[in-house]
Amino acid sequence: MAVVKLILEYDGTRYAGWQVQPNGPSIQAEVERALAALHKEPVRVTASGRTDAGVHARGQVASFAVARPLPLRAYVKGMNALLPPDVAVRDAALMPEGFDARRSARGKRYRYRIENGPTRAPLTRLQAWQVFRPLDVEAMRAAARPLLGRHDFGAFRASDCEAAHAVRELRRLDVLGERGGTIEVVAEATAFLKHMVRNLVGTLVECGLGRRDPGSIAALLASRDRTRAGATAPPQGLCLEEVFYEVAPLGVPPP
């Protein structure tokens, strides 16, 4: 069996999330529908992770195994002719046997966008959290520093998170931009817990609004108590930018 890797971009606004589910349309269902049309048989894909309803992606990765893969251009041009306008295949590659989009991943990077202007911004309302009160970006940066490294992030996981444990290594947590404009929180880790990025952002924004002391973040992290952290930031500001792998596509030497 050959393994095909797809890099996907999508606007998650009208979807109930990545995973096929009964309560609304999903990205996975659209991708599998297009693949079934190309292969003339059902094809099941595995994603690097499940994005929630309203969350976007520029670099979601999906993989699937087939006995006879099509030419790679068919997975780009062919699928894009079949997919809806808010979902696209950016690239396709053949991977070594055993590659799996989820199990082979070695890290992910997310970007969360905040529009911090004094009035609403209609053009970005579906891709950003609009916070009208000026944010103290330096306070947000100070709050982010204690979160870097390997910790138990139990204080920032969803109550229904099914992960076996909450220990993760946060490699990067940058707060970019300035108050009154576009502010972006870039988070990179070995893996993320359910709602972890949105809970981190919600807590950082509380610091930016002066509702929480940045110096209290270390104690909050050590508490592992979700009820002590900030509210979950809304989904539309979040975008999965890139998934990292150590396995190179067939015919491409590793970096």
Secondary structure per residue as TSV (DSSP state, phi and psi in degrees):
chain	resnum	aa	ss	phi	psi
A	1	M	-	360.0	137.6
A	2	A	E	-93.0	148.6
A	3	V	E	-112.0	125.9
A	4	V	E	-108.9	134.1
A	5	K	E	-109.0	129.4
A	6	L	E	-114.2	139.1
A	7	I	E	-105.8	123.4
A	8	L	E	-116.3	144.3
A	9	E	E	-122.1	137.4
A	10	Y	E	-156.8	153.0
A	11	D	-	-95.9	113.9
A	12	G	-	-85.3	9.7
A	13	T	T	-55.4	-46.9
A	14	R	T	-97.0	10.8
A	15	Y	S	-109.3	152.1
A	16	A	S	-81.8	7.4
A	17	G	B	126.2	-175.7
A	18	W	S	-69.0	-49.5
A	19	Q	S	-73.2	141.5
A	20	V	-	-57.9	130.4
A	21	Q	B	-154.1	159.2
A	22	P	T	-78.4	-14.1
A	23	N	T	-94.6	11.3
A	24	G	B	163.8	172.4
A	25	P	-	-67.8	150.7
A	26	S	-	-132.2	156.1
A	27	I	H	-64.8	-43.9
A	28	Q	H	-56.4	-43.3
A	29	A	H	-62.5	-40.3
A	30	E	H	-66.0	-42.0
A	31	V	H	-65.5	-44.4
A	32	E	H	-68.8	-31.9
A	33	R	H	-65.5	-42.8
A	34	A	H	-66.5	-41.2
A	35	L	H	-65.4	-38.7
A	36	A	H	-63.9	-36.1
A	37	A	H	-67.1	-36.6
A	38	L	H	-73.6	-41.9
A	39	H	H	-91.2	-9.5
A	40	K	T	62.8	27.5
A	41	E	S	-163.6	159.1
A	42	P	-	-62.9	141.1
A	43	V	-	-132.5	125.9
A	44	R	-	-101.8	130.6
A	45	V	-	-111.7	153.3
A	46	T	E	-114.4	132.8
A	47	A	E	-101.1	162.4
A	48	S	S	-64.6	-23.7
A	49	G	S	178.9	165.7
A	50	R	-	-91.8	119.7
A	51	T	-	-86.9	145.2
A	52	D	B	-80.2	171.8
A	53	A	T	-56.2	131.9
A	54	G	T	84.5	-6.6
A	55	V	-	-88.3	143.4
A	56	H	E	-103.9	172.2
A	57	A	E	-149.9	141.0
A	58	R	E	-108.8	-20.3
A	59	G	E	-140.4	37.2
A	60	Q	E	-64.3	142.9
A	61	V	E	-118.0	133.6
A	62	A	E	-129.0	149.4
A	63	S	E	-137.4	156.8
A	64	F	E	-157.8	155.5
A	65	A	E	-108.4	136.1
A	66	V	E	-140.0	150.3
A	67	A	S	-70.6	-39.7
A	68	R	S	-130.8	94.6
A	69	P	-	-68.1	149.7
A	70	L	-	-80.9	165.9
A	71	P	-	-55.6	142.5
A	72	L	H	-58.4	-32.5
A	73	R	H	-63.3	-25.0
A	74	A	I	-67.1	-31.8
A	75	Y	I	-77.5	-18.2
A	76	V	I	-95.3	-66.7
A	77	K	I	-68.8	-42.8
A	78	G	I	-64.6	-48.4
A	79	M	H	-66.9	-38.5
A	80	N	H	-65.7	-23.3
A	81	A	H	-75.1	-19.9
A	82	L	H	-102.8	-25.1
A	83	L	S	-78.2	156.3
A	84	P	-	-68.2	164.1
A	85	P	T	-62.4	-20.5
A	86	D	T	-95.3	11.6
A	87	V	E	-135.7	137.1
A	88	A	E	-147.9	149.4
A	89	V	E	-92.5	120.5
A	90	R	E	-87.9	-31.7
A	91	D	E	-160.6	158.1
A	92	A	E	-140.7	146.5
A	93	A	E	-151.4	151.5
A	94	L	E	-88.1	132.7
A	95	M	E	-115.3	159.2
A	96	P	-	-61.6	154.1
A	97	E	T	-57.4	136.8
A	98	G	T	97.8	-12.5
A	99	F	-	-64.6	138.0
A	100	D	-	-140.5	127.6
A	101	A	T	-56.3	-34.3
A	102	R	T	-88.9	-54.2
A	103	R	T	-70.2	-26.5
A	104	S	T	-87.1	-8.1
A	105	A	E	-67.3	140.2
A	106	R	E	-115.9	3.7
A	107	G	E	166.2	164.3
A	108	K	E	-142.3	154.3
A	109	R	E	-126.3	128.7
A	110	Y	E	-115.4	152.9
A	111	R	E	-128.5	128.1
A	112	Y	E	-113.9	127.7
A	113	R	E	-106.8	132.7
A	114	I	E	-123.3	129.1
A	115	E	E	-98.1	116.6
A	116	N	-	-109.0	28.9
A	117	G	-	-75.5	168.6
A	118	P	S	-77.3	-16.1
A	119	T	S	-130.8	168.0
A	120	R	-	-67.4	152.6
A	121	A	-	-119.3	94.4
A	122	P	G	-58.3	-33.8
A	123	L	G	-72.3	-20.5
A	124	T	G	-117.2	11.8
A	125	R	T	-63.5	-23.3
A	126	L	T	-97.5	0.1
A	127	Q	T	-126.9	9.9
A	128	A	S	-156.2	155.2
A	129	W	E	-88.5	123.8
A	130	Q	E	-95.6	111.5
A	131	V	-	-114.3	114.1
A	132	F	-	-85.2	-29.3
A	133	R	S	-74.4	138.0
A	134	P	-	-58.7	135.0
A	135	L	-	-98.9	137.4
A	136	D	-	-82.0	96.7
A	137	V	H	-67.3	-34.4
A	138	E	H	-64.8	-37.4
A	139	A	H	-64.8	-38.5
A	140	M	H	-65.2	-39.9
A	141	R	H	-65.4	-40.8
A	142	A	H	-64.0	-38.2
A	143	A	H	-68.7	-28.5
A	144	A	H	-74.1	-29.4
A	145	R	G	-59.7	-45.4
A	146	P	G	-67.0	-12.8
A	147	L	G	-84.2	-15.3
A	148	L	-	-69.1	146.9
A	149	G	E	105.8	-168.6
A	150	R	E	-95.2	117.6
A	151	H	E	-144.2	168.0
A	152	D	E	-86.8	113.0
A	153	F	-	-97.1	34.5
A	154	G	G	-57.4	-28.8
A	155	A	G	-70.9	-12.2
A	156	F	G	-121.4	18.4
A	157	R	S	-104.3	150.9
A	158	A	-	-65.6	151.4
A	159	S	T	-63.6	-25.8
A	160	D	T	-103.2	18.3
A	161	C	-	-62.8	132.3
A	162	E	-	-99.3	5.4
A	163	A	-	-62.2	145.1
A	164	A	S	-65.1	-31.4
A	165	H	-	-151.7	169.3
A	166	A	-	-108.0	12.3
A	167	V	E	-79.8	123.1
A	168	R	E	-140.3	157.8
A	169	E	E	-108.6	110.8
A	170	L	E	-90.1	108.3
A	171	R	E	-83.5	-28.5
A	172	R	E	-149.4	136.0
A	173	L	E	-149.0	86.6
A	174	D	E	-101.8	140.7
A	175	V	E	-111.6	110.6
A	176	L	E	-106.2	150.2
A	177	G	S	99.1	-175.0
A	178	E	-	-135.5	159.1
A	179	R	T	-57.1	144.5
A	180	G	T	85.9	-5.1
A	181	G	S	-127.8	-148.7
A	182	T	E	-86.6	126.4
A	183	I	E	-117.5	133.0
A	184	E	E	-124.5	135.9
A	185	V	E	-107.5	118.0
A	186	V	E	-106.7	122.0
A	187	A	E	-123.0	131.1
A	188	E	E	-131.8	133.3
A	189	A	E	-151.5	167.0
A	190	T	S	-61.8	-37.0
A	191	A	-	-165.7	164.8
A	192	F	-	-126.1	149.5
A	193	L	-	-83.3	164.1
A	194	K	T	-59.5	127.4
A	195	H	T	65.4	11.1
A	196	M	H	-60.0	-47.4
A	197	V	H	-64.8	-44.6
A	198	R	H	-65.3	-33.9
A	199	N	H	-72.7	-36.6
A	200	L	H	-62.1	-47.1
A	201	V	H	-62.3	-44.2
A	202	G	H	-58.0	-37.4
A	203	T	H	-72.9	-41.6
A	204	L	H	-62.2	-38.9
A	205	V	H	-65.0	-37.3
A	206	E	H	-60.2	-38.2
A	207	C	H	-65.8	-41.3
A	208	G	H	-65.2	-27.1
A	209	L	T	-88.9	-2.9
A	210	G	T	81.6	10.9
A	211	R	S	-86.9	-12.7
A	212	R	S	-143.5	138.2
A	213	D	-	-77.6	124.9
A	214	P	G	-55.8	-28.1
A	215	G	G	-70.4	-9.5
A	216	S	G	-90.1	-4.7
A	217	I	H	-67.3	-38.2
A	218	A	H	-60.6	-43.0
A	219	A	H	-68.1	-38.2
A	220	L	H	-60.4	-46.3
A	221	L	H	-59.9	-44.9
A	222	A	H	-66.0	-26.4
A	223	S	H	-69.0	-29.4
A	224	R	T	57.5	25.4
A	225	D	-	-106.1	108.5
A	226	R	G	-59.7	-32.3
A	227	T	G	-68.5	-14.8
A	228	R	G	-91.3	-12.5
A	229	A	S	-88.8	175.8
A	230	G	-	-74.7	172.0
A	231	A	-	-67.9	156.6
A	232	T	-	-71.0	123.2
A	233	A	-	-64.3	150.0
A	234	P	-	-63.9	154.1
A	235	P	G	-71.4	-28.5
A	236	Q	G	-67.1	-17.4
A	237	G	G	-81.5	-9.9
A	238	L	E	-96.2	136.9
A	239	C	E	-139.3	128.9
A	240	L	E	-79.4	113.3
A	241	E	E	-89.8	-44.0
A	242	E	E	-157.4	146.3
A	243	V	E	-117.2	136.0
A	244	F	E	-104.9	139.2
A	245	Y	E	-135.4	152.2
A	246	E	S	-94.4	-13.3
A	247	V	-	-89.1	126.9
A	248	A	-	-91.1	149.8
A	249	P	-	-59.5	155.1
A	250	L	T	-60.2	134.4
A	251	G	T	85.6	-2.3
A	252	V	S	-118.1	120.9
A	253	P	-	-66.8	144.4
A	254	P	-	-65.4	152.5
A	255	P	-	-66.7	360.0
